[in-house]
Amino acid sequence: MEYTKINEDLLEQIKQAVGSQNVFTDQDALDTYCHDETEDLKYYPEVVVKPVDAVSISALLRLCNAFHVPVTPRGGGTGLSGAALPIYGGVLLSMERFKAIIDIDTENLQATVEPGVITEEFINAVAEKGLLYPVDPSSKGSCFIGGNVAHGSGGPRVVKYGTIREYILNLEMVLPTGEIIWTGANTVKYASGYNLTQLMIGSEGTLGVVTKIVTKLIPKSHHTVLMLASFTENEKACAAVSAIFRAGIIPSALEFMERKGVEWVIKFDDIKFDLKDDVNAFLLIEFDGDDMDTIFKDCEKVNLVLEEFDCIDVLFADTAQQKEDLWRMRRTMAESVKSNSVYKEEDTVVPRAALPKLINGIKEIGSRFGFESVCYGHAGDGNLHINIIKAGMSDDDWKNKLKDGIVEIFELTTALGGTISGEHGIGLVQKEFMPIKYSEINLNLMRGIKTVFDPNGILNPGKIF
């Protein structure tokens, strides 16, 4: 598709649409918004726009739709799939000024927020009122709730509380053609035609620009207990995961960490941790609730399950600081790997019981292709993050053969009943792998939906398909 370059006349019309004070073309702005957290990719926009209300976005999109100018929405820039990269230039639409928590409704257990609110700030704001918004991705301290909606984000507590899909009730959005609509209703139940709210979740800014978000909230638990279980083998740690659930136990979080990742975290983040020689894998297991006796009974049940899989040791976090240190070890793992080596991150998800076959397969594929891998992730919901490490691979093999190894990983994931992304999305870097999971019929249905919403293909073009 041909897109229009922004000339002086178009730039002036953009300034009129959103206010000249919200339009940036200086090199510093272009440098800031040409990348996200996806490896080393850079694509420069022609102009950066930072509007402050839905009406301005509506005017902007009407203008860009009329002249076939590409528009790339962007949240906090923490994405790992290249979904916020302006690959065709055009307008980079930053949502950073939509940062109001409009209302926290303690009677209906709902909140209305703008998409530029930092996720952790929202979590803390509702916690002050004794409520919980449980969607907490690792980047919660910098990512935006709007970006979480766009990517269908999860995080550690998905295992008990569900993904963001369970907590978004309604969305105000601007269509690529400029109309402003609400997608649904502020109700827990919804059986009134197609659910446009759910369609928007995970659509990666390709169908519309979200400007308000109505979330569901739940009461916050009073107590948490955190335990760290160590194992000699990855496979045994992964096998213990589904066994915990088969025993009737539902943790609030259940995370897997491989030894190499922990070693790099200790080095990178200067965390004091006694890493024993015979330990090669960990499960970080959290329970929450209002009754400590019930929580401890669950811990005892888990201990019995862990013993069946040759668990070496179980460490209980005795203080708030110990809990923080253990969670910090898990949350900084991605940054630690990134700081140590040339890498590429993939985001797989399978049914829980398939995790041992998945991790064994990843290691076998890496051995054949010559790359190493550091695996960690939300084992409780089958979501494994794979950091592929260049290690001894030649530059030529890394450039030309690595893709074949990734294809094999995704083929394995699909064969095990899983899919090629659990929470990072497809964006730019994963779109070539979509046919591994989806038939042309599936993909054409998705393309048809895109065309209905965005007939001129201006909104975040070149993503997903």
C-alpha distance (Angstrom), angle and dihedral (degrees) to the residues before:
residue distance angle dihedral
M1 . . .
E2 3.79 . .
Y3 3.80 117.5 .
T4 3.78 129.0 -164.0
K5 3.79 120.2 -114.5
I6 3.79 115.7 -130.2
N7 3.79 111.1 -107.1
E8 3.80 128.0 -177.4
D9 3.79 92.7 -88.0
L10 3.82 93.2 51.7
L11 3.79 91.3 45.0
E12 3.80 89.7 54.6
Q13 3.81 90.6 50.7
I14 3.81 90.2 50.1
K15 3.81 89.1 52.9
Q16 3.79 89.9 50.9
A17 3.81 90.8 50.1
V18 3.81 98.4 51.0
G19 3.82 105.0 13.8
S20 3.79 124.1 -89.8
Q21 3.83 90.6 -109.3
N22 3.83 88.1 64.9
V23 3.81 96.6 52.2
F24 3.83 123.1 86.6
T25 3.78 131.0 -174.5
D26 3.81 101.2 158.2
Q27 3.79 118.5 122.1
D28 3.81 94.3 -113.1
A29 3.81 90.7 58.6
L30 3.79 92.9 46.0
D31 3.82 90.5 49.1
T32 3.81 91.9 49.9
Y33 3.79 95.8 51.1
C34 3.81 100.5 38.8
H35 3.81 93.8 86.2
D36 3.79 144.1 32.8
E37 3.83 128.8 -170.5
T38 3.82 93.5 -66.6
E39 3.79 105.2 119.4
D40 3.82 111.2 -86.6
L41 3.80 102.2 -34.7
K42 3.83 119.1 139.0
Y43 3.79 128.7 -177.3
Y44 3.78 118.8 168.7
P45 3.80 123.3 -138.6
E46 3.77 119.9 -143.6
V47 3.79 92.4 -134.4
V48 3.82 136.3 7.9
V49 3.79 117.9 -141.2
K50 3.82 124.5 -166.7
P51 3.82 107.1 -175.4
V52 3.79 124.2 -175.9
D53 3.82 104.3 -150.8
A54 3.80 143.4 29.1
V55 3.80 93.1 -109.9
S56 3.81 90.8 61.0
I57 3.79 91.3 49.0
S58 3.79 89.3 49.5
A59 3.81 91.1 54.0
L60 3.79 91.2 46.3
L61 3.80 94.4 50.4
R62 3.82 92.8 46.3
L63 3.78 88.6 53.9
C64 3.81 95.3 45.2
N65 3.80 92.0 45.0
A66 3.79 91.0 52.3
F67 3.82 92.9 50.8
H68 3.85 97.8 34.3
V69 3.80 94.5 -117.1
P70 3.84 114.0 160.3
V71 3.82 116.6 -121.3
T72 3.81 122.3 -161.8
P73 3.84 116.0 -165.2
R74 3.81 116.2 -146.8
G75 3.79 134.5 -169.3
G76 3.80 124.2 -179.0
G77 3.80 94.4 -28.9
T78 3.81 93.3 -120.8
G79 3.81 95.8 120.3
L80 3.80 122.4 129.8
S81 3.81 101.0 -159.8
G82 3.79 101.7 60.9
A83 3.80 91.3 -112.6
A84 3.82 93.4 139.4
L85 3.81 96.5 48.6
P86 3.84 115.0 115.5
I87 3.79 94.8 -135.6
Y88 3.82 93.2 170.3
G89 3.80 95.7 42.6
G90 3.79 110.4 -129.3
V91 3.81 120.9 114.4
L92 3.80 123.8 -9.0
L93 3.82 104.3 -154.2
S94 3.80 108.4 -156.0
M95 3.81 116.4 -164.3
E96 3.81 94.4 -165.1
R97 3.81 94.7 116.0
F98 3.82 93.1 57.2
K99 3.80 91.4 85.1
A100 3.81 106.5 132.2
I101 3.79 125.5 123.3
I102 3.79 92.6 -147.8
D103 3.81 100.3 -172.9
I104 3.79 141.6 -9.3
D105 3.80 106.1 -158.0
T106 3.81 106.4 -159.1
E107 3.81 92.8 -179.8
N108 3.80 96.2 57.7
L109 3.82 95.5 26.9
Q110 3.79 92.7 -122.1
A111 3.77 137.8 121.8
T112 3.78 134.2 -160.5
V113 3.79 116.3 -148.7
E114 3.78 140.4 164.8
P115 3.81 118.0 -113.1
G116 3.82 96.0 -113.3
V117 3.81 93.7 65.3
I118 3.81 111.0 118.8
T119 3.79 107.4 -116.0
E120 3.82 96.5 -129.4
E121 3.80 91.7 49.8
F122 3.79 89.3 54.7
I123 3.82 91.8 47.2
N124 3.81 89.8 52.0
A125 3.80 93.6 45.9
V126 3.80 93.9 55.2
A127 3.82 91.4 41.2
E128 3.80 88.9 61.2
K129 3.80 86.3 63.4
G130 3.80 93.1 49.3
L131 3.81 93.4 -101.4
L132 3.79 135.3 121.1
Y133 3.78 133.1 -137.6
P134 3.81 97.9 -175.2
V135 3.81 101.4 -168.1
D136 3.82 102.1 109.0
P137 3.82 116.5 159.0
S138 3.80 117.5 -172.4
S139 3.81 90.2 -102.1
K140 3.82 92.2 53.4
G141 3.82 91.4 126.1
S142 3.81 91.9 63.6
C143 3.81 110.2 14.5
F144 3.82 121.9 95.6
I145 3.78 124.4 -122.1
G146 3.81 88.0 -127.1
G147 3.79 89.9 58.9
N148 3.80 88.8 49.0
V149 3.80 88.9 55.8
A150 3.79 91.5 47.2
H151 3.80 92.1 53.3
G152 3.80 101.2 35.4
S153 3.80 88.9 -119.5
G154 3.76 125.2 -158.7
G155 3.79 128.2 169.8
P156 3.81 134.1 -177.1
R157 3.81 98.5 -45.8
V158 3.80 95.6 56.5
V159 3.80 86.5 95.1
K160 3.81 92.0 72.0
Y161 3.78 105.5 16.7
G162 3.80 105.2 31.6
T163 3.79 133.6 -123.0
I164 3.77 127.8 -61.1
R165 3.81 87.5 -83.4
E166 3.80 88.7 76.1
Y167 3.82 92.7 54.0
I168 3.80 106.8 44.6
L169 3.80 111.4 90.1
N170 3.79 103.2 167.7
L171 3.80 141.2 -3.3
E172 3.75 135.7 -155.5
M173 3.79 107.5 -146.4
V174 3.78 141.2 172.6
L175 3.79 114.5 -133.5
P176 3.82 119.6 -136.1
T177 3.80 87.1 -108.5
G178 3.81 90.8 56.9
E179 3.82 104.5 -104.0
I180 3.82 117.4 134.9
I181 3.82 115.4 -139.9
W182 3.80 142.2 162.8
T183 3.79 112.1 -126.2
G184 3.80 100.5 -147.5
A185 3.80 142.4 -31.0
N186 3.80 137.8 -61.7
T187 3.80 91.3 -109.3
V188 3.79 133.7 111.5
K189 3.81 91.4 -133.6
Y190 3.78 121.3 55.2
A191 3.82 124.6 175.9
S192 3.79 101.3 146.8
G193 3.77 107.6 118.1
Y194 3.79 126.7 -63.3
N195 3.79 113.0 -4.4
L196 3.79 102.8 -121.4
T197 3.80 91.0 175.2
Q198 3.79 91.8 63.4
L199 3.80 90.7 43.3
M200 3.80 90.3 57.3
I201 3.81 92.8 51.0
G202 3.80 106.7 90.9
S203 3.82 93.9 9.2
E204 3.83 90.8 119.1
G205 3.79 96.9 -137.8
T206 3.80 94.0 -59.7
L207 3.83 98.2 114.8
G208 3.80 105.1 37.3
V209 3.78 146.2 -27.3
V210 3.81 113.9 -97.0
T211 3.81 113.4 -139.2
K212 3.83 102.8 169.3
I213 3.80 131.6 25.5
V214 3.81 127.9 -161.0
T215 3.80 110.9 -158.9
K216 3.78 134.2 -170.2
L217 3.82 116.9 -125.6
I218 3.81 132.2 -162.3
P219 3.81 133.9 -158.5
K220 3.79 113.5 -82.8
S221 3.80 119.0 -117.7
H222 3.79 117.0 -120.3
H223 3.81 99.2 -141.7
T224 3.80 139.3 41.2
V225 3.78 131.3 -175.0
L226 3.81 121.2 -164.7
M227 3.78 125.7 -163.5
L228 3.81 132.5 179.6
A229 3.81 117.0 -150.5
S230 3.81 120.3 -165.3
F231 3.81 128.6 -153.5
T232 3.80 138.5 -175.8
E233 3.81 93.3 -132.5
N234 3.80 137.0 39.6
E235 3.78 90.7 -138.5
K236 3.80 94.2 56.6
A237 3.80 92.7 48.1
C238 3.80 90.6 50.2
A239 3.81 92.6 45.5
A240 3.80 90.4 54.0
V241 3.81 90.6 59.8
S242 3.80 99.2 71.8
A243 3.80 90.2 37.5
I244 3.81 89.6 61.3
F245 3.80 90.7 57.5
R246 3.81 93.1 42.9
A247 3.80 86.4 57.5
G248 3.81 88.7 60.9
I249 3.81 96.2 -105.6
I250 3.81 122.2 134.9
P251 3.83 113.4 -168.6
S252 3.80 119.7 -163.6
A253 3.82 88.1 -128.3
L254 3.79 135.1 8.2
E255 3.80 116.2 -177.5
F256 3.81 131.3 180.0
M257 3.81 122.6 -147.1
E258 3.78 128.3 -178.3
R259 3.81 120.4 -140.3
K260 3.81 95.6 -114.8
G261 3.80 90.4 56.1
V262 3.79 91.5 51.6
E263 3.82 91.0 49.0
W264 3.78 90.7 54.2
V265 3.80 92.9 46.2
I266 3.81 90.7 53.1
K267 3.80 89.1 52.6
F268 3.79 97.6 40.7
D269 3.80 101.4 39.6
D270 3.81 99.1 29.8
I271 3.81 92.3 -127.1
K272 3.79 113.7 168.2
F273 3.79 106.2 -127.9
D274 3.80 131.9 150.4
L275 3.81 102.9 -130.0
K276 3.81 107.5 -169.3
D277 3.81 120.3 -144.8
D278 3.81 97.2 -120.3
V279 3.82 95.8 49.7
N280 3.81 116.8 100.4
A281 3.81 104.0 159.2
F282 3.80 141.2 27.4
L283 3.78 139.5 -159.5
L284 3.80 115.7 -154.4
I285 3.81 105.5 -156.2
E286 3.80 125.4 -172.5
F287 3.80 130.7 -173.8
D288 3.77 126.0 -170.2
G289 3.79 134.9 -176.3
D290 3.78 145.4 115.0
D291 3.81 98.7 -93.5
M292 3.81 117.5 64.5
D293 3.80 93.0 -164.0
T294 3.80 90.2 59.6
I295 3.80 91.6 46.3
F296 3.81 92.4 51.3
K297 3.80 91.0 48.7
D298 3.80 88.5 55.5
C299 3.80 89.5 48.9
E300 3.79 90.1 52.9
K301 3.80 91.0 50.2
V302 3.79 90.7 49.8
N303 3.80 91.0 50.8
L304 3.79 90.0 56.5
V305 3.81 90.7 50.9
L306 3.81 92.6 47.2
E307 3.81 91.0 53.2
E308 3.81 88.9 60.6
F309 3.80 89.1 62.0
D310 3.81 97.2 48.6
C311 3.77 96.1 -101.7
I312 3.81 107.1 -172.4
D313 3.78 100.0 -157.1
V314 3.80 143.3 -10.9
L315 3.79 119.7 -145.3
F316 3.81 119.1 -163.1
A317 3.80 117.2 -154.0
D318 3.79 102.8 -125.5
T319 3.79 99.1 -174.5
A320 3.78 138.7 37.6
Q321 3.82 88.5 -111.3
Q322 3.81 92.1 54.4
K323 3.80 89.4 51.0
E324 3.78 90.4 49.6
D325 3.82 92.2 48.9
L326 3.81 93.1 50.4
W327 3.79 92.7 47.8
R328 3.80 90.4 45.3
M329 3.80 88.8 54.1
R330 3.80 89.4 56.7
R331 3.80 97.6 40.1
T332 3.81 96.0 49.3
M333 3.80 94.5 47.5
A334 3.81 94.3 98.4
E335 3.81 92.4 50.8
S336 3.81 90.9 46.0
V337 3.79 92.5 54.1
K338 3.80 90.5 45.5
S339 3.80 91.0 53.1
N340 3.80 94.0 52.0
S341 3.78 107.5 46.6
V342 3.78 151.3 2.3
Y343 3.77 101.6 -83.0
K344 3.79 147.7 164.8
E345 3.79 122.0 -150.0
E346 3.79 124.7 -144.6
D347 3.79 127.0 -174.1
T348 3.81 115.8 -146.9
V349 3.79 131.9 172.8
V350 3.80 130.5 -168.8
P351 3.81 136.3 163.7
R352 3.81 106.7 -71.7
A353 3.80 95.8 -111.3
A354 3.82 90.1 57.3
L355 3.83 94.2 60.5
P356 3.86 95.5 97.5
K357 3.82 91.3 53.1
L358 3.79 90.7 45.8
I359 3.79 96.6 52.4
N360 3.80 93.3 42.5
G361 3.79 89.4 50.1
I362 3.80 92.1 49.5
K363 3.80 91.2 53.1
E364 3.82 92.0 47.2
I365 3.82 92.2 49.4
G366 3.81 90.6 48.1
S367 3.79 90.8 51.1
R368 3.81 91.6 54.0
F369 3.80 95.2 45.5
G370 3.79 96.7 39.9
F371 3.80 101.1 -116.5
E372 3.79 129.3 120.1
S373 3.79 124.5 -139.4
V374 3.77 138.5 -154.0
C375 3.80 111.7 -154.5
Y376 3.78 128.4 -164.8
G377 3.76 137.2 136.8
H378 3.76 151.2 109.1
A379 3.78 97.8 -28.3
G380 3.79 92.5 170.7
D381 3.80 89.8 71.3
G382 3.82 96.6 31.9
N383 3.81 94.0 -105.1
L384 3.82 112.0 142.9
H385 3.80 122.7 -177.9
I386 3.80 112.1 -150.5
N387 3.78 117.8 -158.0
I388 3.80 105.3 -165.0
I389 3.80 110.2 -151.9
K390 3.81 121.3 -153.3
A391 3.82 91.6 -142.9
G392 3.83 108.3 150.8
M393 3.80 97.0 -8.2
S394 3.78 114.2 123.9
D395 3.78 118.2 -118.5
D396 3.80 88.7 -110.6
D397 3.81 93.7 52.1
W398 3.82 91.4 44.9
K399 3.78 89.8 53.0
N400 3.80 100.2 39.2
K401 3.82 110.7 20.9
L402 3.80 103.7 34.7
K403 3.80 91.3 78.1
D404 3.82 89.8 61.6
G405 3.79 89.7 54.9
I406 3.80 91.4 49.4
V407 3.80 89.6 50.1
E408 3.81 88.9 54.6
I409 3.81 90.9 49.9
F410 3.81 91.1 52.3
E411 3.80 92.0 44.7
L412 3.81 88.6 53.1
T413 3.79 91.4 46.9
T414 3.80 91.4 51.1
A415 3.81 92.7 45.5
L416 3.81 88.6 54.4
G417 3.81 90.3 56.4
G418 3.80 96.2 -97.6
T419 3.78 137.8 110.9
I420 3.79 139.9 -123.5
S421 3.81 99.4 -102.1
G422 3.78 131.3 28.0
E423 3.81 100.5 -179.7
H424 3.81 111.9 -21.0
G425 3.79 94.8 76.6
I426 3.80 132.2 -141.0
G427 3.80 104.6 -91.1
L428 3.77 114.7 143.4
V429 3.80 105.4 -35.9
Q430 3.80 99.6 50.1
K431 3.80 101.5 39.3
E432 3.82 94.4 93.1
F433 3.81 88.5 61.4
M434 3.81 96.4 53.6
P435 3.84 93.4 96.7
I436 3.82 88.8 62.3
K437 3.79 88.1 68.4
Y438 3.81 104.4 23.6
S439 3.79 133.7 51.6
E440 3.77 121.5 -132.6
I441 3.81 87.2 -102.9
N442 3.80 90.6 59.4
L443 3.78 92.9 45.1
N444 3.80 93.1 48.2
L445 3.81 90.3 52.6
M446 3.80 88.7 53.7
R447 3.80 91.6 46.6
G448 3.79 89.4 50.6
I449 3.81 91.3 53.8
K450 3.80 89.4 50.3
T451 3.82 90.8 52.1
V452 3.81 93.2 50.8
F453 3.80 92.1 53.3
D454 3.79 97.6 35.4
P455 3.83 110.8 24.7
N456 3.81 94.2 173.6
G457 3.80 94.5 43.8
I458 3.80 95.4 -127.8
L459 3.81 100.5 134.9
N460 3.82 115.1 89.0
P461 3.80 92.7 -32.8
G462 3.79 121.6 -163.6
K463 3.80 95.2 34.7
I464 3.84 131.2 120.8
F465 3.85 95.7 -1.8
